[in-house]
Amino acid sequence: MKENFKLKSNTITNNTLKWNFAIGLIHGILYIGGEAFYNPDTVLPIFLDHFSKSKMFIGLSSTLIGRLGGIMSVSPQ
């Protein structure tokens, strides 16, 4: 007995492409938005403002993090 099976096509429909694009876009927006909340340039000045009201100290810490950030990411942990 020979049965005929209908195989599904492997092509992606236009609706699937729109869905994937929309979900990818939302994912990117949420990732970049979330990254801003744990970025040291954003969090550190606010955190240090609770301990010291010295604007020079807060600005210096941001500068040092910016300069040493590349060096510290390469050094062994």
N, CA, C and O atoms as a DFTB+ gen file, in Angstrom:
308 C
 N C O
     1  1       0.837      -1.164       0.000
     2  2       0.000       0.000       0.000
     3  2       0.891       1.239       0.000
     4  3       1.718       1.416       0.895
     5  1       0.726       2.058      -0.964
     6  2       1.551       3.251      -1.109
     7  2       0.754       4.461      -0.651
     8  3      -0.362       4.706      -1.110
     9  1       1.356       5.213       0.266
    10  2       0.684       6.409       0.779
    11  2       1.393       7.644       0.258
    12  3       2.617       7.675       0.131
    13  1       0.619       8.633      -0.033
    14  2       1.177       9.895      -0.487
    15  2       1.236      10.856       0.692
    16  3       0.209      11.205       1.273
    17  1       2.426      11.271       1.033
    18  2       2.608      12.231       2.106
    19  2       2.876      13.595       1.495
    20  3       3.682      13.740       0.576
    21  1       2.200      14.562       2.014
    22  2       2.418      15.927       1.545
    23  2       3.460      16.574       2.457
    24  3       3.235      16.726       3.657
    25  1       4.584      16.948       1.888
    26  2       5.657      17.560       2.661
    27  2       5.407      19.059       2.791
    28  3       4.924      19.711       1.865
    29  1       5.748      19.584       3.961
    30  2       5.636      21.027       4.170
    31  2       6.763      21.737       3.433
    32  3       7.864      21.211       3.272
    33  1       6.461      22.905       3.008
    34  2       7.462      23.714       2.334
    35  2       8.383      24.343       3.383
    36  3       7.929      24.675       4.477
    37  1       9.623      24.506       3.076
    38  2      10.592      25.103       3.994
    39  2      10.694      26.619       3.828
    40  3      11.562      27.248       4.435
    41  1       9.842      27.196       3.036
    42  2       9.897      28.640       2.845
    43  2       9.278      29.355       4.041
    44  3       8.346      28.857       4.672
    45  1       9.807      30.510       4.327
    46  2       9.312      31.321       5.440
    47  2       8.275      32.290       4.886
    48  3       8.510      32.963       3.882
    49  1       7.141      32.350       5.545
    50  2       6.076      33.227       5.068
    51  2       6.380      34.679       5.438
    52  3       7.239      34.959       6.275
    53  1       5.667      35.574       4.806
    54  2       5.841      37.001       5.049
    55  2       5.445      37.348       6.485
    56  3       6.078      38.201       7.107
    57  1       4.407      36.699       7.020
    58  2       3.984      36.949       8.400
    59  2       5.064      36.550       9.394
    60  3       5.272      37.233      10.397
    61  1       5.750      35.448       9.117
    62  2       6.836      35.003       9.994
    63  2       7.977      36.001       9.989
    64  3       8.563      36.283      11.035
    65  1       8.297      36.536       8.824
    66  2       9.367      37.530       8.739
    67  2       9.008      38.797       9.504
    68  3       9.857      39.370      10.186
    69  1       7.756      39.240       9.397
    70  2       7.315      40.426      10.136
    71  2       7.369      40.176      11.638
    72  3       7.805      41.040      12.399
    73  1       6.929      39.002      12.064
    74  2       6.949      38.646      13.487
    75  2       8.389      38.622      14.007
    76  3       8.679      39.201      15.053
    77  1       9.282      37.961      13.288
    78  2      10.679      37.870      13.718
    79  2      11.333      39.249      13.780
    80  3      12.107      39.527      14.696
    81  1      11.031      40.104      12.821
    82  2      11.591      41.446      12.834
    83  2      11.082      42.234      14.033
    84  3      11.863      42.894      14.718
    85  1       9.771      42.169      14.292
    86  2       9.189      42.909      15.423
    87  2       9.755      42.434      16.751
    88  3      10.095      43.254      17.604
    89  1       9.862      41.127      16.941
    90  2      10.393      40.589      18.196
    91  2      11.878      40.924      18.338
    92  3      12.337      41.235      19.437
    93  1      12.628      40.865      17.249
    94  2      14.038      41.249      17.290
    95  2      14.231      42.712      17.633
    96  3      15.150      43.066      18.371
    97  1      13.374      43.558      17.103
    98  2      13.439      44.988      17.390
    99  2      13.122      45.262      18.861
   100  3      13.816      46.047      19.508
   101  1      12.085      44.624      19.388
   102  2      11.739      44.783      20.804
   103  2      12.866      44.276      21.695
   104  3      13.194      44.899      22.704
   105  1      13.448      43.161      21.326
   106  2      14.569      42.607      22.096
   107  2      15.740      43.579      22.125
   108  3      16.344      43.786      23.178
   109  1      16.067      44.173      20.992
   110  2      17.172      45.127      20.932
   111  2      16.909      46.366      21.759
   112  3      17.809      46.864      22.436
   113  1      15.686      46.871      21.714
   114  2      15.333      48.063      22.490
   115  2      15.446      47.776      23.982
   116  3      16.013      48.573      24.730
   117  1      14.906      46.638      24.414
   118  2      14.965      46.296      25.840
   119  2      16.399      46.032      26.301
   120  3      16.764      46.385      27.423
   121  1      17.209      45.414      25.447
   122  2      18.601      45.133      25.822
   123  2      19.389      46.430      25.999
   124  3      20.079      46.603      27.004
   125  1      19.291      47.331      25.040
   126  2      20.040      48.587      25.122
   127  2      19.526      49.444      26.278
   128  3      20.310      50.095      26.968
   129  1      18.209      49.443      26.487
   130  2      17.646      50.183      27.615
   131  2      18.092      49.617      28.943
   132  3      18.400      50.372      29.866
   133  1      18.133      48.302      29.058
   134  2      18.593      47.662      30.297
   135  2      20.078      47.863      30.522
   136  3      20.524      48.003      31.661
   137  1      20.844      47.877      29.449
   138  2      22.284      48.073      29.574
   139  2      22.614      49.446      30.156
   140  3      23.628      49.607      30.835
   141  1      21.769      50.420      29.893
   142  2      22.000      51.772      30.410
   143  2      21.873      51.812      31.931
   144  3      22.477      52.671      32.572
   145  1      21.105      50.905      32.517
   146  2      20.904      50.929      33.956
   147  2      22.072      50.323      34.737
   148  3      22.266      50.656      35.906
   149  1      22.849      49.441      34.111
   150  2      23.988      48.876      34.832
   151  2      25.333      49.370      34.310
   152  3      26.378      48.864      34.720
   153  1      25.318      50.341      33.421
   154  2      26.544      50.940      32.920
   155  2      27.186      51.769      34.039
   156  3      26.506      52.606      34.634
   157  1      28.467      51.563      34.341
   158  2      29.114      52.316      35.426
   159  2      29.091      53.826      35.224
   160  3      29.069      54.572      36.203
   161  1      29.097      54.288      33.989
   162  2      29.039      55.730      33.752
   163  2      27.703      56.318      34.196
   164  3      27.616      57.512      34.482
   165  1      26.678      55.503      34.254
   166  2      25.364      55.971      34.677
   167  2      25.160      55.808      36.173
   168  3      24.629      56.705      36.828
   169  1      25.573      54.682      36.715
   170  2      25.265      54.326      38.097
   171  2      26.253      54.933      39.097
   172  3      25.851      55.400      40.162
   173  1      27.523      54.927      38.760
   174  2      28.561      55.342      39.716
   175  2      28.420      56.786      40.197
   176  3      28.529      57.004      41.404
   177  1      28.190      57.780      39.354
   178  2      28.047      59.150      39.878
   179  2      26.880      59.308      40.845
   180  3      26.997      60.031      41.834
   181  1      25.778      58.658      40.584
   182  2      24.629      58.739      41.490
   183  2      24.945      58.040      42.809
   184  3      24.585      58.530      43.879
   185  1      25.617      56.897      42.728
   186  2      25.996      56.158      43.932
   187  2      26.966      56.973      44.786
   188  3      26.798      57.045      46.003
   189  1      27.972      57.585      44.172
   190  2      28.957      58.365      44.923
   191  2      28.378      59.667      45.461
   192  3      28.896      60.211      46.437
   193  1      27.326      60.169      44.853
   194  2      26.694      61.393      45.324
   195  2      26.078      61.194      46.713
   196  3      25.938      62.156      47.468
   197  1      25.715      59.969      47.053
   198  2      25.168      59.684      48.385
   199  2      26.250      59.750      49.461
   200  3      25.953      60.027      50.623
   201  1      27.507      59.498      49.080
   202  2      28.597      59.491      50.048
   203  2      29.334      60.815      50.120
   204  3      29.810      61.207      51.186
   205  1      29.430      61.502      49.002
   206  2      30.179      62.751      48.956
   207  2      29.444      63.733      48.059
   208  3      28.951      63.363      46.994
   209  1      29.374      64.953      48.483
   210  2      28.749      65.989      47.663
   211  2      29.776      66.726      46.807
   212  3      29.441      67.707      46.143
   213  1      31.020      66.260      46.821
   214  2      32.078      66.894      46.042
   215  2      31.901      66.562      44.560
   216  3      32.014      65.405      44.155
   217  1      31.623      67.581      43.764
   218  2      31.449      67.389      42.326
   219  2      32.754      66.990      41.659
   220  3      32.745      66.270      40.660
   221  1      33.878      67.450      42.201
   222  2      35.170      67.102      41.633
   223  2      35.448      65.604      41.814
   224  3      35.938      64.949      40.894
   225  1      35.138      65.068      42.984
   226  2      35.344      63.639      43.256
   227  2      34.474      62.780      42.339
   228  3      34.923      61.756      41.823
   229  1      33.240      63.202      42.145
   230  2      32.323      62.444      41.292
   231  2      32.793      62.486      39.833
   232  3      32.776      61.463      39.147
   233  1      33.206      63.645      39.366
   234  2      33.716      63.763      38.004
   235  2      35.009      62.995      37.803
   236  3      35.213      62.393      36.749
   237  1      35.877      63.007      38.791
   238  2      37.141      62.271      38.710
   239  2      36.890      60.764      38.653
   240  3      37.564      60.049      37.912
   241  1      35.937      60.292      39.420
   242  2      35.647      58.856      39.403
   243  2      35.126      58.418      38.030
   244  3      35.487      57.347      37.540
   245  1      34.290      59.235      37.419
   246  2      33.786      58.900      36.079
   247  2      34.917      58.897      35.059
   248  3      34.952      58.050      34.166
   249  1      35.831      59.837      35.192
   250  2      36.968      59.897      34.274
   251  2      37.872      58.685      34.445
   252  3      38.320      58.097      33.461
   253  1      38.140      58.311      35.690
   254  2      38.994      57.148      35.933
   255  2      38.363      55.858      35.443
   256  3      39.053      54.997      34.898
   257  1      37.078      55.718      35.628
   258  2      36.398      54.519      35.120
   259  2      36.487      54.481      33.601
   260  3      36.699      53.416      33.022
   261  1      36.331      55.612      32.958
   262  2      36.437      55.664      31.503
   263  2      37.831      55.323      31.010
   264  3      37.987      54.625      30.008
   265  1      38.854      55.819      31.718
   266  2      40.240      55.558      31.310
   267  2      40.699      54.159      31.693
   268  3      41.391      53.504      30.914
   269  1      40.328      53.695      32.872
   270  2      40.790      52.396      33.340
   271  2      39.874      51.252      32.916
   272  3      40.234      50.085      33.075
   273  1      38.716      51.565      32.389
   274  2      37.787      50.519      31.997
   275  2      38.373      49.581      30.957
   276  3      38.204      48.365      31.055
   277  1      39.062      50.130      29.959
   278  2      39.677      49.300      28.943
   279  2      40.835      48.488      29.475
   280  3      41.035      47.345      29.063
   281  1      41.612      49.069      30.398
   282  2      42.755      48.356      30.976
   283  2      42.261      47.238      31.899
   284  3      42.791      46.128      31.876
   285  1      41.247      47.540      32.706
   286  2      40.762      46.541      33.658
   287  2      40.055      45.374      32.973
   288  3      40.033      44.268      33.512
   289  1      39.476      45.604      31.795
   290  2      38.802      44.509      31.112
   291  2      39.799      43.544      30.476
   292  3      39.445      42.408      30.162
   293  1      41.040      43.986      30.286
   294  2      42.068      43.123      29.677
   295  2      42.860      42.385      30.756
   296  3      43.366      41.290      30.511
   297  1      42.970      42.968      31.935
   298  2      43.773      42.340      32.990
   299  2      43.123      41.054      33.488
   300  3      41.898      40.928      33.491
   301  1      43.960      40.094      33.911
   302  2      43.385      38.828      34.423
   303  2      42.619      39.061      35.719
   304  3      42.942      39.951      36.507
   305  1      41.620      38.255      35.909
   306  2      40.776      38.443      37.092
   307  2      41.075      37.404      38.124
   308  3      40.462      37.401      39.191
